[in-house]
Amino acid sequence: MSAVLVRVPHRATTRVSAASAALFRIGFGLVGLILVVRFFENGWIDTQLVDPPYHFTYPWLDWVKPLPRPWMHLHFGVIALAAVGVTLGYRYRLSVAVFALSIAYVEAIDRALYLNHYYWMVLTAVVMVFLPLHAAFSLDARSGRVDASFIPLWVAWLLRFQVGMVYFFAGLAKVNSDWLLRAEPLSTWLPARSELWLIGPILTLPVTAYLLSWAGVVFDLTIVGWLSWRRTRPYAYAVLVGFHVVTWMLFPSIGLFPLLMSLSAQVYFEPGWPERFRRVAPAGSPSARTRLSPGWVVIALGYVLVMTVIPLRHHLIPGDVKWTGEGYLGSWQVMLTEKSSSATFIVTDRATGDSWAIPPPQYLTERQRMVMATDPVMIRQTAQLIAEDMGGRVEVAADVRISFNGRASRQFTDPDVVVSGPGRPPVSAFVVAQPST
């Protein structure tokens, strides 16, 4: 143990080429720029952020509101400029800090817009603020604003953790009876892609869903190990890229996640691998060491610990996270559920005792209504919204039914529990027991 305690810091402080880390930065910046283009191209700035009269908020972030239309468009212009700055390595720390804050603000506006890769981009941008990823292939390095060409090895380790945690925890989440024994939700999703050329008929076979489900578990749980082993690294990376290409072809709605992970995972190669394409070798000695500040060690280890605890916290909460939704955010539950739902709200006049059922407010967007009807926190917020719309003189309960991973529709919320008002009950008080496996 004493030898390990000496060897690890010694290895961590070794200076290595900054080329792979710089390539990570470039790929991240390019994906950030594509993200902005997609928002403009699809009109999402208006339809998802500006136009909706109501947004589902996160705890303690109900003060976050969208900017007026022209300012919101300008905000995305700022994100684009920051992404360009990150890509080029120009005023890198300022650029990545602006990018992190700007994307975090957009994500905080509406809980219904949460996506795993947006969450990952926010986390990664925050981490990048403290890492010298502009030490190579950057305008900052060319102008002499940064000690160019080399970084301490621990920087590469932290980037590898940032990529690897997604795969590992996504694989761990797949170790459940639905995924392994029922091949759900792939058994539901794959037949819907039967129109694909050549492979369409294969996707309708039940055995295909089982093979892909088990392959997905094995891939997620082992790919980091294969990438970390020098002998298997090139083949593992080829499999990783192929895996993401296939998932994007089968499920185009997955968006930028395949591209983001494919570009980022190259950080598992030797730090200097992109140097082979460089005409001039970097100056300086990579054998020198950097000082390892105890304070930064504590911060880095604390971050790793937090990022390990957050995806596992749902195990401390009663019920299945895929059913209750408690502990879902940040747990890397990637493509694990297929839910269809119907929601009505039972409104009771406090003065007369009369009750009647109403649908969710029509001014919610289609996406908001769809996500809300499967998320207890948003169901509770909708009930509160209805009560406020009626002047606060009513009590509101939720009557929601959900079909979950191929099962018959069943009751999700208890329609006898009032979920509006100042004494709003916890999720466990109005979400009924999880479905039978």
Phi, psi and chi 1 to 4 in degrees:
 res  aa     phi    psi   chi1   chi2   chi3   chi4
   1 MET       -  -41.8  178.8   60.8   69.7      -
   2 SER   -63.2  -35.6   59.6      -      -      -
   3 ALA   -66.2  -38.5      -      -      -      -
   4 VAL   -65.6  -42.7  171.2      -      -      -
   5 LEU   -62.9  -25.9  -67.9  176.6      -      -
   6 VAL   -86.1  -42.6  172.1      -      -      -
   7 ARG   -69.2  -40.9 -169.6  179.6  -60.4  115.2
   8 VAL   -63.6  -51.1  170.3      -      -      -
   9 PRO   -61.3  -36.4  -23.1   34.6      -      -
  10 HIS   -61.8  -44.4 -176.0  -91.5      -      -
  11 ARG   -69.6  -40.3  178.4   77.7  171.8  135.8
  12 ALA   -62.9  -31.4      -      -      -      -
  13 THR   -89.7   -1.3   55.9      -      -      -
  14 THR   -64.4  134.2  -58.5      -      -      -
  15 ARG   -81.4  132.4  -69.6 -148.3  -49.8  168.2
  16 VAL  -130.5  170.3  -63.5      -      -      -
  17 SER   -60.2  141.1  169.9      -      -      -
  18 ALA   -89.5    4.9      -      -      -      -
  19 ALA   -63.3  -48.4      -      -      -      -
  20 SER   -65.3  -40.6  178.6      -      -      -
  21 ALA   -63.0  -37.7      -      -      -      -
  22 ALA   -66.4  -37.7      -      -      -      -
  23 LEU   -65.1  -35.9 -155.2   58.6      -      -
  24 PHE   -58.7  -45.8 -178.9   97.5      -      -
  25 ARG   -61.7  -43.8 -177.1 -157.4   80.2 -125.7
  26 ILE   -64.2  -45.8  -67.3  169.4      -      -
  27 GLY   -62.2  -41.6      -      -      -      -
  28 PHE   -62.2  -45.5 -175.6   88.5      -      -
  29 GLY   -63.4  -40.2      -      -      -      -
  30 LEU   -64.4  -42.2  -72.0  174.3      -      -
  31 VAL   -64.6  -38.3  172.8      -      -      -
  32 GLY   -60.9  -39.3      -      -      -      -
  33 LEU   -68.0  -41.5 -172.5   58.5      -      -
  34 ILE   -62.0  -38.2  -65.0  171.8      -      -
  35 LEU   -57.6  -45.8  173.0   67.3      -      -
  36 VAL   -63.9  -43.9  173.0      -      -      -
  37 VAL   -58.5  -41.9  171.3      -      -      -
  38 ARG   -64.1  -39.1  -79.5  166.5   55.9   85.5
  39 PHE   -63.9  -42.9  -96.1   82.7      -      -
  40 PHE   -68.1  -46.1  -85.1  108.2      -      -
  41 GLU   -63.0  -40.0 -178.0 -178.8   18.9      -
  42 ASN   -91.0   -1.0  -66.8  -70.5      -      -
  43 GLY    71.6   19.5      -      -      -      -
  44 TRP   -68.7  -26.0  -66.6  -23.1      -      -
  45 ILE   -59.0  -42.0  -59.0  174.7      -      -
  46 ASP   -81.0  -51.3  -65.9  -30.9      -      -
  47 THR   -71.9  -29.0   60.4      -      -      -
  48 GLN  -104.2  -23.1  -56.3  -62.7  -32.2      -
  49 LEU  -116.6  -46.4  -62.7  171.3      -      -
  50 VAL   -89.1  -49.2  177.3      -      -      -
  51 ASP   -68.7  -40.5  -66.6  -18.7      -      -
  52 PRO   -58.0  129.8  -24.8   35.2      -      -
  53 PRO   -75.1  -13.1   26.1  -33.4      -      -
  54 TYR  -137.3  143.4  179.1   80.1      -      -
  55 HIS  -130.2  137.7  -66.3  -78.0      -      -
  56 PHE   -76.3  126.7  -67.3  101.4      -      -
  57 THR  -102.7  161.1   59.5      -      -      -
  58 TYR   -90.4  157.6  -69.2   93.4      -      -
  59 PRO   -55.8  134.5  -25.2   34.1      -      -
  60 TRP    69.1    4.2  -54.9  -60.5      -      -
  61 LEU  -120.6   22.9  -65.9  177.4      -      -
  62 ASP   -69.5  -10.2   53.5  -16.0      -      -
  63 TRP   -81.7  -12.0   51.2  -89.3      -      -
  64 VAL   -77.0  119.8  178.3      -      -      -
  65 LYS  -127.7  153.0  -54.9  -64.8 -179.5 -176.1
  66 PRO   -70.4  149.2   25.3  -33.9      -      -
  67 LEU   -74.4  161.4  -62.4  169.2      -      -
  68 PRO   -57.1  158.5  -24.2   33.6      -      -
  69 ARG   -48.1  -56.7 -169.7 -179.0  -47.7  -83.0
  70 PRO   -62.8  -35.1   18.9  -29.8      -      -
  71 TRP   -72.7  -31.6  -68.3  103.4      -      -
  72 MET   -69.1  -38.8 -157.4   72.2 -146.9      -
  73 HIS   -64.4  -41.9  -76.7 -105.9      -      -
  74 LEU   -62.8  -37.5  179.8   61.4      -      -
  75 HIS   -59.3  -43.5  178.8   80.5      -      -
  76 PHE   -69.0  -29.0  -87.6   83.4      -      -
  77 GLY   -63.1  -38.6      -      -      -      -
  78 VAL   -64.4  -41.3  170.5      -      -      -
  79 ILE   -59.9  -42.0  -62.4  175.5      -      -
  80 ALA   -62.2  -45.0      -      -      -      -
  81 LEU   -63.4  -39.8  -70.8  176.2      -      -
  82 ALA   -65.0  -39.6      -      -      -      -
  83 ALA   -63.7  -39.6      -      -      -      -
  84 VAL   -63.8  -42.2  171.1      -      -      -
  85 GLY   -60.7  -40.7      -      -      -      -
  86 VAL   -64.3  -46.2  172.0      -      -      -
  87 THR   -60.2  -46.3  -56.4      -      -      -
  88 LEU   -82.5  -11.6  -61.3  179.2      -      -
  89 GLY    67.9   38.2      -      -      -      -
  90 TYR  -103.3  122.3  177.3   72.2      -      -
  91 ARG    45.8   52.9  -56.6  -70.7 -179.2 -179.0
  92 TYR   -55.1  -50.8  160.4   73.7      -      -
  93 ARG   -64.0  -39.9  -66.8 -168.3 -170.3  -83.7
  94 LEU   -65.0  -43.6  175.0   61.4      -      -
  95 SER   -61.6  -46.9  -64.8      -      -      -
  96 VAL   -72.4  -30.7   75.7      -      -      -
  97 ALA   -67.0  -43.4      -      -      -      -
  98 VAL   -63.5  -41.7  170.1      -      -      -
  99 PHE   -61.2  -47.1 -176.4   87.6      -      -
 100 ALA   -59.5  -49.5      -      -      -      -
 101 LEU   -65.6  -38.8  -69.0  172.5      -      -
 102 SER   -69.1  -43.7  -59.2      -      -      -
 103 ILE   -68.9  -39.7  -70.2  -67.9      -      -
 104 ALA   -60.0  -40.4      -      -      -      -
 105 TYR   -61.6  -46.1  162.5   67.6      -      -
 106 VAL   -60.8  -43.4  171.4      -      -      -
 107 GLU   -66.8  -30.5  -80.7  -61.0  -76.1      -
 108 ALA   -77.3  -12.6      -      -      -      -
 109 ILE   -66.6  -42.4  -70.8  174.3      -      -
 110 ASP  -145.0  120.6 -161.8  -35.3      -      -
 111 ARG   -61.5  -28.2 -178.0 -173.6  176.5  104.2
 112 ALA   -67.8  -14.5      -      -      -      -
 113 LEU   -95.3    4.6  -59.7  179.5      -      -
 114 TYR   -60.3  130.2  172.9   87.5      -      -
 115 LEU  -135.8  145.2  -70.4  174.7      -      -
 116 ASN   -57.6  -41.4  -77.9  -59.6      -      -
 117 HIS   -75.8  -25.3   57.3  -80.9      -      -
 118 TYR   -66.6  -43.0  -69.0  168.7      -      -
 119 TYR   -60.0  -43.4  169.0   65.3      -      -
 120 TRP   -64.9  -39.1 -173.8   85.5      -      -
 121 MET   -65.2  -38.3  -70.1 -173.6   76.0      -
 122 VAL   -64.4  -49.4  171.5      -      -      -
 123 LEU   -57.7  -47.2  -72.1  178.5      -      -
 124 THR   -66.1  -40.1  -56.4      -      -      -
 125 ALA   -62.3  -39.7      -      -      -      -
 126 VAL   -63.4  -44.3  171.7      -      -      -
 127 VAL   -62.2  -41.1  170.5      -      -      -
 128 MET   -63.1  -25.7  -71.7  170.6   63.2      -
 129 VAL   -56.4  -33.9  171.9      -      -      -
 130 PHE   -97.7    2.7  -56.3   97.2      -      -
 131 LEU  -112.2  140.1  -56.3 -178.3      -      -
 132 PRO   -82.3   63.6   31.6  -35.8      -      -
 133 LEU   -80.0    2.1  -55.6 -168.3      -      -
 134 HIS  -101.0   16.4   56.1  -29.4      -      -
 135 ALA   -76.5   -7.3      -      -      -      -
 136 ALA  -149.4  154.4      -      -      -      -
 137 PHE    51.8   45.5  -52.7  143.8      -      -
 138 SER  -141.2  155.9   72.8      -      -      -
 139 LEU   -69.0  -30.7  -64.7 -179.8      -      -
 140 ASP   -63.3  -42.6  -74.8  -11.6      -      -
 141 ALA   -66.4  -39.5      -      -      -      -
 142 ARG   -66.0  -33.7  179.3  171.7  -65.0 -176.2
 143 SER   -87.5   -4.6   64.7      -      -      -
 144 GLY    85.5   12.8      -      -      -      -
 145 ARG   -79.4   -5.6  -79.1 -167.5  -69.5  -94.0
 146 VAL  -143.8  149.4   62.9      -      -      -
 147 ASP   -68.0  104.7 -176.8   14.4      -      -
 148 ALA   -79.7  157.2      -      -      -      -
 149 SER    86.4  -27.9  -59.3      -      -      -
 150 PHE  -130.5  149.2  -61.9  102.5      -      -
 151 ILE  -136.5  158.0   58.2  171.5      -      -
 152 PRO   -69.4  147.5   22.0  -31.3      -      -
 153 LEU   -61.9  -27.9 -177.0   57.0      -      -
 154 TRP   -62.5  -24.0   66.1  -96.3      -      -
 155 VAL   -64.0  -45.5  171.1      -      -      -
 156 ALA   -63.9  -38.8      -      -      -      -
 157 TRP   -60.6  -43.3  -72.4   -4.9      -      -
 158 LEU   -66.6  -38.3 -170.3   56.6      -      -
 159 LEU   -65.0  -39.2  -68.0  177.0      -      -
 160 ARG   -64.3  -39.6  -69.4  169.6 -176.5  174.5
 161 PHE   -61.7  -41.6  169.3   80.1      -      -
 162 GLN   -59.9  -38.7 -165.6   69.9   12.7      -
 163 VAL   -77.4  -46.3  174.4      -      -      -
 164 GLY   -65.4  -31.4      -      -      -      -
 165 MET   -63.6  -31.2   69.1  176.1 -180.0      -
 166 VAL   -63.4  -48.8  177.6      -      -      -
 167 TYR   -66.5  -46.4  -67.8  109.2      -      -
 168 PHE   -62.8  -49.5  176.2   75.6      -      -
 169 PHE   -72.4  -30.0  -72.3  113.4      -      -
 170 ALA   -65.6  -38.9      -      -      -      -
 171 GLY   -68.2  -41.2      -      -      -      -
 172 LEU   -61.6  -37.9 -157.8   61.4      -      -
 173 ALA   -66.7  -24.7      -      -      -      -
 174 LYS   -79.6   -9.7  -69.9 -178.9  174.5   68.6
 175 VAL   -80.1   77.6 -177.3      -      -      -
 176 ASN  -149.5  164.0   63.8   77.4      -      -
 177 SER   -65.6  -36.0   58.4      -      -      -
 178 ASP   -60.9  -47.9  -88.5   10.8      -      -
 179 TRP   -71.6  -43.9 -173.2  -89.4      -      -
 180 LEU   -87.4  -37.9  -62.6  177.2      -      -
 181 LEU  -100.4  -23.0  -57.1 -178.1      -      -
 182 ARG  -115.2   -5.1  -59.3  179.8   63.6 -118.9
 183 ALA    51.6   38.7      -      -      -      -
 184 GLU  -107.5  139.0  -72.1  -72.2   -5.1      -
 185 PRO   -95.1    6.5   32.9  -35.5      -      -
 186 LEU   -62.4  -32.8  -67.0 -174.1      -      -
 187 SER   -62.3  -27.0  -70.1      -      -      -
 188 THR   -85.4  -40.3  -60.2      -      -      -
 189 TRP   -78.3  -42.6  -69.2  -16.5      -      -
 190 LEU   -62.8  -43.6  -67.4 -178.9      -      -
 191 PRO   -58.6  -25.6  -26.9   37.0      -      -
 192 ALA   -70.4  -10.3      -      -      -      -
 193 ARG  -105.3   23.6  -55.7  -65.5  -69.1  159.1
 194 SER   -65.7  -13.7   60.8      -      -      -
 195 GLU   -79.8   -9.4   81.6  -74.0   -7.3      -
 196 LEU   -63.0  139.5  -69.4  177.4      -      -
 197 TRP   -63.7  136.1  177.1   76.2      -      -
 198 LEU    72.9  -51.9 -168.6   62.2      -      -
 199 ILE   -93.6   -6.9   65.2  171.6      -      -
 200 GLY   -53.2  -52.4      -      -      -      -
 201 PRO   -61.4  -32.1  -24.6   35.1      -      -
 202 ILE   -66.4  -34.4  -60.2  175.1      -      -
 203 LEU   -68.2  -19.3  -62.0  179.0      -      -
 204 THR   -82.9  -11.9   63.4      -      -      -
 205 LEU   -75.5  132.3  -59.4  176.5      -      -
 206 PRO   -56.5  -36.4  -25.1   33.9      -      -
 207 VAL   -64.5  -27.6   67.6      -      -      -
 208 THR   -63.2  -43.4  -56.7      -      -      -
 209 ALA   -62.5  -39.4      -      -      -      -
 210 TYR   -68.0  -43.6  -79.9   91.6      -      -
 211 LEU   -61.6  -44.6  -71.8  174.7      -      -
 212 LEU   -70.3  -33.7  -67.4 -178.0      -      -
 213 SER   -63.3  -48.8  -67.9      -      -      -
 214 TRP   -68.0  -38.0  -80.6   82.3      -      -
 215 ALA   -62.6  -37.7      -      -      -      -
 216 GLY   -63.0  -41.4      -      -      -      -
 217 VAL   -63.6  -49.2  170.5      -      -      -
 218 VAL   -61.2  -43.1  173.2      -      -      -
 219 PHE   -60.5  -53.0  171.5   84.1      -      -
 220 ASP   -62.5  -39.9  -77.3  -20.5      -      -
 221 LEU   -79.7  -19.7  -70.3  178.3      -      -
 222 THR  -116.5  -13.8   65.1      -      -      -
 223 ILE   -62.1  -34.7 -169.2   61.7      -      -
 224 VAL   -64.0  -40.0  171.1      -      -      -
 225 GLY   -63.2  -44.2      -      -      -      -
 226 TRP   -66.3  -36.4  -61.6  122.9      -      -
 227 LEU   -70.2  -28.2  -72.5  170.3      -      -
 228 SER   -80.8  -16.8  -59.1      -      -      -
 229 TRP   -94.6  122.6 -171.3   16.8      -      -
 230 ARG   -57.5  -40.1 -179.5  178.2  -59.3  179.0
 231 ARG   -65.7  -34.5  -69.0 -175.3  179.0 -178.5
 232 THR  -100.3   -4.7   57.6      -      -      -
 233 ARG   -56.8  -49.5 -172.3  174.7  -65.6  143.7
 234 PRO   -61.7  -40.9  -19.7   31.7      -      -
 235 TYR   -69.1  -39.1  -48.9  105.1      -      -
 236 ALA   -63.6  -40.8      -      -      -      -
 237 TYR   -66.7  -39.0 -174.8   72.4      -      -
 238 ALA   -62.3  -40.8      -      -      -      -
 239 VAL   -64.6  -41.2  169.4      -      -      -
 240 LEU   -60.0  -48.0 -179.2  144.7      -      -
 241 VAL   -63.4  -43.6  172.5      -      -      -
 242 GLY   -61.0  -41.0      -      -      -      -
 243 PHE   -59.5  -45.2  171.8   84.0      -      -
 244 HIS   -71.7  -33.2  -75.8  -56.2      -      -
 245 VAL   -64.2  -43.3  168.7      -      -      -
 246 VAL   -64.7  -45.5  169.7      -      -      -
 247 THR   -63.7  -36.3   54.0      -      -      -
 248 TRP   -67.0  -38.7  176.0   78.2      -      -
 249 MET   -66.0  -39.7  -69.5  175.8   58.7      -
 250 LEU   -77.1  -35.0  -67.2  176.4      -      -
 251 PHE  -133.1   76.8  -47.2  109.8      -      -
 252 PRO   -58.0  -24.8  -21.2   31.9      -      -
 253 SER   -68.5   -7.2   60.9      -      -      -
 254 ILE   -68.9  -14.4 -158.7  170.6      -      -
 255 GLY    72.4 -133.5      -      -      -      -
 256 LEU   -85.8   -3.6  -66.4  174.9      -      -
 257 PHE   -56.6  -48.1 -178.8   75.8      -      -
 258 PRO   -59.7  -43.2  -24.0   35.2      -      -
 259 LEU   -65.4  -42.7  176.9   61.9      -      -
 260 LEU   -61.1  -46.5 -174.8   61.5      -      -
 261 MET   -71.3  -37.1  -71.4  -66.9  102.4      -
 262 SER   -64.3  -41.5  -63.5      -      -      -
 263 LEU   -71.8  -35.6  -67.6  176.9      -      -
 264 SER   -76.6  -32.5  -59.8      -      -      -
 265 ALA   -68.3  -14.6      -      -      -      -
 266 GLN   -62.1  -13.5   60.7   78.2   30.5      -
 267 VAL   -66.7  -12.3   77.5      -      -      -
 268 TYR   -77.5  -16.2  -82.7   91.4      -      -
 269 PHE   -71.1  169.0  -76.7   92.5      -      -
 270 GLU   -54.1  140.1  -67.4  -61.0  -39.4      -
 271 PRO   -53.9  -29.3  -26.6   34.9      -      -
 272 GLY   -99.3   12.7      -      -      -      -
 273 TRP   -60.1  -34.8   76.8  -93.6      -      -
 274 PRO   -70.4  -10.2  -19.3   34.5      -      -
 275 GLU   -63.0  -23.1  -63.1  -73.9    0.1      -
 276 ARG   -63.8  -19.2   67.8 -172.1   67.6  176.3
 277 PHE   -94.9    3.3  -56.8  106.5      -      -
 278 ARG   -92.6  136.5 -131.7  176.9 -178.0 -176.9
 279 ARG   -75.6  -34.4  -66.2 -177.7  178.7  179.1
 280 VAL  -118.2  127.3 -179.7      -      -      -
 281 ALA   -68.8  146.8      -      -      -      -
 282 PRO   -65.1  146.2   24.4  -33.8      -      -
 283 ALA   -83.0  155.4      -      -      -      -
 284 GLY   103.6  173.0      -      -      -      -
 285 SER  -108.7  125.0  171.0      -      -      -
 286 PRO   -77.1   -8.9   29.1  -35.4      -      -
 287 SER   -80.9  -14.4   60.5      -      -      -
 288 ALA   -65.3  162.8      -      -      -      -
 289 ARG  -120.2  155.7  -54.9 -164.0 -174.6  -77.0
 290 THR  -103.1  163.0   58.3      -      -      -
 291 ARG   -80.9  132.8 -179.3  175.8  176.9  -87.7
 292 LEU  -100.3  102.4 -166.6   60.2      -      -
 293 SER   -71.5  129.1  168.8      -      -      -
 294 PRO   -57.1  -35.9  -23.5   33.2      -      -
 295 GLY   -63.2  -44.1      -      -      -      -
 296 TRP   -69.2  -31.3  -75.3  114.6      -      -
 297 VAL   -62.2  -45.1  170.9      -      -      -
 298 VAL   -62.6  -43.4  171.1      -      -      -
 299 ILE   -64.0  -44.7  -68.1  173.5      -      -
 300 ALA   -64.6  -45.2      -      -      -      -
 301 LEU   -67.0  -36.1  -68.1  178.4      -      -
 302 GLY   -63.5  -41.0      -      -      -      -
 303 TYR   -62.1  -46.0  173.1   77.1      -      -
 304 VAL   -60.6  -41.3  170.6      -      -      -
 305 LEU   -63.0  -45.8  177.3   62.0      -      -
 306 VAL   -63.1  -42.4  170.1      -      -      -
 307 MET   -70.9  -14.4  -71.4  -61.3  102.3      -
 308 THR   -88.4  -35.3  -57.9      -      -      -
 309 VAL   -75.7  -42.2  170.1      -      -      -
 310 ILE   -56.0  -46.8  -72.5  177.5      -      -
 311 PRO   -68.1  -16.4  -19.8   32.8      -      -
 312 LEU  -103.0   -4.4  -59.7  176.1      -      -
 313 ARG   -63.4  -25.5   72.6 -169.4 -172.4  -76.7
 314 HIS   -66.1  -18.8   64.3   85.9      -      -
 315 HIS   -69.1  -17.6  -68.2  -68.8      -      -
 316 LEU   -89.7   -4.2  -57.1  176.7      -      -
 317 ILE  -107.3  130.8  -56.3  172.6      -      -
 318 PRO   -58.9  144.3  -22.8   33.6      -      -
 319 GLY    95.8  165.6      -      -      -      -
 320 ASP   -85.1  123.0 -176.5  -12.0      -      -
 321 VAL   -58.5  -31.0   60.8      -      -      -
 322 LYS   -69.9  -21.3  -63.8 -175.9  -63.3  -60.7
 323 TRP   -97.5  -50.4  175.0 -105.6      -      -
 324 THR   -80.8  -27.9   66.8      -      -      -
 325 GLY    80.5   -5.0      -      -      -      -
 326 GLU   -75.9  124.5  -73.2 -165.4  -78.9      -
 327 GLY    82.7   13.3      -      -      -      -
 328 TYR   -74.1  -44.8  168.9   80.1      -      -
 329 LEU   -61.3  127.4  -60.2 -176.8      -      -
 330 GLY    79.9    8.7      -      -      -      -
 331 SER   -99.8    4.1   62.5      -      -      -
 332 TRP    56.4   42.5  -51.3  114.6      -      -
 333 GLN   -81.6   78.9  -56.8  -79.6  -39.3      -
 334 VAL   -89.8  116.4 -178.2      -      -      -
 335 MET    53.9   49.6  -60.4 -179.1   68.3      -
 336 LEU  -108.2  -10.9  -71.7 -178.1      -      -
 337 THR  -136.4  146.4   58.1      -      -      -
 338 GLU  -123.4  115.6  167.0   61.5   26.0      -
 339 LYS  -126.8  135.1  -64.8  179.4 -179.7  179.1
 340 SER  -122.9  142.5   58.6      -      -      -
 341 SER  -144.0  161.7   59.2      -      -      -
 342 SER  -134.9  136.2   61.7      -      -      -
 343 ALA  -133.2  131.2      -      -      -      -
 344 THR  -132.1  159.5   56.3      -      -      -
 345 PHE  -121.4  132.5  -68.2   85.8      -      -
 346 ILE   -93.5  113.3  -47.8  -57.8      -      -
 347 VAL  -103.1  130.2 -179.7      -      -      -
 348 THR  -123.2  124.9  -57.8      -      -      -
 349 ASP   -73.7  122.9 -170.0  -54.7      -      -
 350 ARG   -65.8  -31.0  -67.4  173.9  179.3  169.8
 351 ALA   -77.7  -44.9      -      -      -      -
 352 THR  -100.0  -21.1   65.8      -      -      -
 353 GLY    82.1    1.0      -      -      -      -
 354 ASP   -70.4  142.9  -66.2  -23.4      -      -
 355 SER  -126.6  148.0  -63.8      -      -      -
 356 TRP  -154.4  159.7   62.3   95.6      -      -
 357 ALA  -103.9  139.8      -      -      -      -
 358 ILE  -135.1  154.4   62.9  172.0      -      -
 359 PRO   -78.7  172.3   30.5  -35.8      -      -
 360 PRO   -58.7  151.2  -23.2   33.1      -      -
 361 PRO   -53.2  135.6  -25.5   34.2      -      -
 362 GLN   -69.8  -19.2  -69.3  -58.9  -53.8      -
 363 TYR   -79.9   -5.5   51.4   75.8      -      -
 364 LEU   -70.3  144.0  -64.4  179.0      -      -
 365 THR   -71.7  165.8   66.9      -      -      -
 366 GLU   -58.5  -43.1 -179.1 -179.5   -3.3      -
 367 ARG   -64.6  -42.2  178.3  179.4  177.4   84.4
 368 GLN   -60.9  -44.4  -74.3  177.3  -36.5      -
 369 ARG   -64.0  -40.2  -71.7 -165.9  -64.5  -91.0
 370 MET   -66.0  -47.5  179.5 -178.5   67.3      -
 371 VAL   -71.6  -40.0  177.5      -      -      -
 372 MET   -56.2  -41.4  176.0  -84.7  -62.5      -
 373 ALA   -72.0   -0.9      -      -      -      -
 374 THR  -122.3    1.4   62.5      -      -      -
 375 ASP  -119.2  113.6 -175.1  -63.7      -      -
 376 PRO   -58.9  -36.6  -23.1   33.3      -      -
 377 VAL   -63.9  -42.8  172.7      -      -      -
 378 MET   -74.2  -30.7  -72.7 -169.8  -84.7      -
 379 ILE   -60.8  -43.9  -69.8  172.4      -      -
 380 ARG   -65.5  -39.7 -172.8  170.1   56.0 -166.2
 381 GLN   -65.6  -36.9  -71.6 -178.4   -3.3      -
 382 THR   -66.3  -40.7  -56.3      -      -      -
 383 ALA   -60.4  -42.5      -      -      -      -
 384 GLN   -64.4  -38.8 -176.4   67.8   26.7      -
 385 LEU   -62.5  -43.7  177.7   63.7      -      -
 386 ILE   -62.2  -43.5  -67.3  171.8      -      -
 387 ALA   -61.9  -40.2      -      -      -      -
 388 GLU   -68.1  -37.9  -67.7  172.5   -4.0      -
 389 ASP   -61.1  -28.3  -74.6  -15.0      -      -
 390 MET   -99.3   22.3  -63.9 -173.7  175.6      -
 391 GLY    78.3   11.6      -      -      -      -
 392 GLY    73.9   12.0      -      -      -      -
 393 ARG   -95.5    7.6   58.3 -176.7  176.6   78.7
 394 VAL  -126.1  162.5  -61.3      -      -      -
 395 GLU  -110.8  144.7  -65.7  178.6  -20.9      -
 396 VAL  -128.6  131.7 -176.7      -      -      -
 397 ALA  -118.5  160.7      -      -      -      -
 398 ALA  -112.0  131.5      -      -      -      -
 399 ASP  -116.3   95.6 -175.8    4.6      -      -
 400 VAL  -121.5  133.0 -179.5      -      -      -
 401 ARG  -119.0  142.3  -63.7 -175.8   63.8   86.6
 402 ILE  -133.6  136.5  -71.4 -178.6      -      -
 403 SER   -97.0  121.7  173.9      -      -      -
 404 PHE  -120.6  115.9  172.4   74.6      -      -
 405 ASN    49.5   52.0  -81.2   -3.6      -      -
 406 GLY    84.2   -1.4      -      -      -      -
 407 ARG   -83.1  162.8  -62.9  176.3  177.1   85.9
 408 ALA   -65.6  151.4      -      -      -      -
 409 SER   -58.9  137.4  176.2      -      -      -
 410 ARG  -144.7  165.7   61.0  158.9  -65.1  167.6
 411 GLN   -65.7  129.8 -162.4   70.1   37.6      -
 412 PHE  -102.6  -41.2 -179.5   59.5      -      -
 413 THR  -119.2  154.2   60.4      -      -      -
 414 ASP   -86.0  111.7 -173.7  -17.1      -      -
 415 PRO   -70.2   -5.0   25.3  -33.1      -      -
 416 ASP   -93.0   -5.5  -65.5  -33.2      -      -
 417 VAL   -99.7  121.9  177.0      -      -      -
 418 VAL   -73.1  127.2  174.6      -      -      -
 419 VAL  -115.6    5.4  -68.1      -      -      -
 420 SER  -102.8  171.7   63.7      -      -      -
 421 GLY    94.1  172.0      -      -      -      -
 422 PRO   -67.0  -27.6   22.7  -32.9      -      -
 423 GLY   -95.2   48.9      -      -      -      -
 424 ARG   -62.2  130.1  -70.4  177.0  -69.2  179.0
 425 PRO   -75.0  158.3   30.0  -36.0      -      -
 426 PRO   -67.4  164.3   24.6  -33.9      -      -
 427 VAL   -55.1  -40.8  168.4      -      -      -
 428 SER   -62.2  -17.4   56.3      -      -      -
 429 ALA   -82.6  -22.2      -      -      -      -
 430 PHE  -126.7   -2.8   66.0   90.8      -      -
 431 VAL   -95.3  127.1  171.6      -      -      -
 432 VAL   -75.7  170.9  -60.8      -      -      -
 433 ALA   -56.5  150.6      -      -      -      -
 434 GLN   -62.9  156.9   65.5 -167.7   62.9      -
 435 PRO   -68.0  152.1   26.4  -35.0      -      -
 436 SER   -69.8  140.5  170.2      -      -      -
 437 THR   -86.4      -   58.1      -      -      -
